[in-house]
Amino acid sequence: MKGLFSAIFVSAIMIGSTALARPACPPREAGSAYPWQNFKPIRGDHQAIVFVDVDKTGHPLKCALGKNDIPDPETRFRICRTFLDDWQAPPAAPQDPPVRTIRRDFTMIGNAHQLADQKARKQYFKDHPEERPECYPTDY
């Protein structure tokens, strides 16, 4: 009898824990904007057009900056390095060439923009209680 009670107890815990389990967070492209973020430039922001050559799998091969207002050469280098190390494009379609050039608009936000985003994030989760904050890291 004691064994039967233990089996029922363990089964009830397992069923309860799977009912409480949350679905996985949706996948996101590295560097893509969050739903609350403002795309309009705010004083103190810096922008660049980034061109990344990628292979058929979407793996970055080469990076170059187009028009930009980023004054420091080291920062410009690090932007490209980040795209090469941490970013990946979607895989190519069968008709695409072996190497494609992808354009991304890059914004390095300033302090005013960062404060505005923090305020908008709080409001977003108030307005969308079905969304889970843990699916949207704050280290962006």
C-alpha positions in Angstrom: 0.0 0.0 0.0 2.9 2.3 0.9 4.4 1.7 -2.6 1.1 2.5 -4.3 0.8 5.8 -2.4 4.3 6.7 -3.4 3.7 6.0 -7.1 0.5 8.1 -7.1 2.2 10.9 -5.3 5.2 10.9 -7.7 2.8 10.8 -10.7 0.8 13.7 -9.4 3.9 15.8 -9.0 5.1 15.0 -12.5 1.8 15.8 -14.1 1.6 19.0 -12.1 5.1 20.1 -13.0 4.5 19.6 -16.8 1.2 21.6 -16.5 3.2 24.4 -15.0 6.0 24.3 -17.5 6.1 27.3 -19.8 6.7 27.0 -23.6 10.2 27.8 -24.9 10.9 31.4 -25.8 10.5 32.2 -29.5 13.8 32.3 -31.5 15.2 35.7 -32.4 17.7 36.9 -34.9 20.8 38.2 -33.0 20.6 42.0 -32.9 17.0 42.3 -33.9 14.9 44.9 -32.2 12.6 44.2 -29.3 8.9 45.1 -29.7 9.1 48.2 -27.5 12.2 49.7 -29.0 12.0 53.0 -30.8 13.6 53.1 -34.3 13.7 56.9 -34.5 17.1 58.4 -33.8 17.4 60.2 -30.5 20.0 62.8 -29.7 23.3 61.0 -28.8 22.7 58.0 -31.1 25.1 56.9 -33.8 24.2 55.0 -36.9 25.8 52.9 -39.6 24.8 50.9 -42.6 26.5 47.5 -42.3 27.1 45.2 -45.3 27.8 41.6 -44.6 28.7 39.0 -47.2 27.4 35.6 -46.2 27.7 32.1 -47.6 24.7 29.7 -48.5 24.3 28.8 -44.9 24.1 32.4 -43.8 27.5 32.4 -42.1 29.2 35.8 -42.3 32.4 36.0 -44.5 33.1 39.7 -44.8 31.8 42.9 -43.3 32.0 46.6 -44.3 30.4 49.8 -43.1 28.7 52.1 -45.4 27.5 55.6 -44.5 27.9 56.1 -40.8 28.4 58.8 -38.1 30.6 56.7 -35.8 33.7 58.8 -35.1 36.0 56.2 -33.6 37.8 53.8 -36.0 38.1 51.2 -33.2 34.3 51.3 -32.6 33.7 50.8 -36.3 36.0 47.8 -36.3 34.2 46.3 -33.3 30.8 46.7 -35.0 32.0 44.6 -37.9 33.7 42.1 -35.7 30.5 41.6 -33.7 28.6 40.9 -36.9 31.2 38.4 -38.0 31.4 36.7 -34.7 27.9 36.7 -33.3 25.4 37.2 -36.2 24.1 34.8 -38.8 21.7 35.5 -41.8 18.9 33.1 -42.8 20.1 30.3 -45.1 20.0 31.1 -48.8 17.2 30.0 -51.1 18.3 27.5 -53.8 18.3 30.2 -56.5 20.5 32.6 -54.5 24.2 33.0 -55.4 26.9 31.3 -53.4 27.7 34.6 -51.6 25.1 37.2 -50.8 25.4 40.7 -49.4 23.0 41.5 -46.6 22.4 45.1 -45.5 21.6 45.8 -41.8 21.0 49.3 -40.3 22.9 49.5 -37.1 22.2 52.0 -34.3 24.4 52.5 -31.3 22.1 54.1 -28.8 23.0 57.0 -26.5 22.0 57.5 -22.9 18.7 59.3 -23.7 17.7 56.5 -26.0 18.6 53.8 -23.4 16.4 55.5 -20.8 13.5 55.8 -23.2 13.8 52.1 -24.0 13.9 51.1 -20.3 10.7 53.1 -19.8 9.0 51.6 -22.9 10.0 48.0 -21.8 8.2 48.4 -18.5 5.1 49.7 -20.2 5.2 46.9 -22.8 5.0 44.2 -20.1 2.2 46.1 -18.4 0.3 46.2 -21.7 1.2 42.6 -22.7 0.9 40.4 -19.6 1.0 37.3 -21.8 4.6 38.1 -22.7 7.4 36.8 -20.5 10.3 39.2 -19.5 12.7 36.2 -19.4 12.3 35.8 -23.2 13.7 39.4 -23.7 17.1 39.8 -22.0 18.1 43.2 -20.7 21.7 43.0 -21.7 21.3 44.5 -25.2 
